[in-house]
């Protein structure tokens, strides 16, 4: 089989199926910009920063896809975007009847789409005319997943077939993944940052 995200899971594929993973070069050179992760102390600071970033990108009419890990987060972000006056579509299990249609339009000029856990996989997001000049599809991840493969799937929605694109993940010290795997050193570091702010 073929997939764009198996390399990070190679060890598991070898152990379970005794299958190696080989990387085949992309059909066209990758033009996507993968920005450094943005890290915040609290979830509220993180979500405010995401909304500000989306507003900044949306003001240029560059399309934005926001990837969330849960329906609750997609609903909360939708409410924040409404308060900011940013029109958008929400794609989650509640809206599954229109999934393909919503995700297919995520590359349109000025589109802002919130998708839960990569809803809409299997539907190609084509850039509308003029979007490539604006930087292509901007993908914002609201937090890291336990599996790097899922993060890679989200990133892979942007910059397809040599198109330009942009991706950035936002995290906070309150995210479930960070809390679950944090050590005493991490908690001390958080406290130190908290005292300085």
C-alpha positions, 0 to 999 in steps of 0.5 A: 500500500501507499500512504504519505505518513507511514514513515513515522510508524515504521517500527510498528509496521515492522514489528506487526507486519514485518514490512519496511517503509520506503520513501518515494520522492514527491511528484513535485518539490515541496513548497509548503512552509512548516512553521515552528510550534507556538507554545503558550502557558495556558489553553486560553492564551493558546486559543486566543493566539489561534483566533488572532492568527486566523484573523490575520491570515483571513484578512488577506483572503488566504484560505485557512484549515484549523485542525482540532482534536475534539468536537468540543474544541471545534465548537469553542473555536467556532464561537470565538471566530463568530465573536470576531466576525470571521465567517467559517465552516465547522466540520465534525461528526455532527456535520458529517452529511456535508463533509466532502462538500465542506472540505472540498471548498476549504481551498477557496478564497477567504475560506476558514474551515474547522475540522475535527481529527482530520474529518474529510480525509480522502477529499482533495482540497484544491486551491481556488484561482488566486489562492496560490499567490496568497501562500496556498492553504494555511493549516493551523493545528490546535494541539499535537496528537499522541501519534505524529502520523495524525499531525503529518496527515493534517500538515499534508492537507496543505502544499499538495502537488507542489502548491504553496502552503503554510502549517503551524501547530499551537500547544500549551502546557495545559494540553492533555498530551503535555500534562500526561508526559510532563516531568517534575522538571517541566512543572518547575519550568512552567512555574518559573515562566508563570512567576515571570509573567 
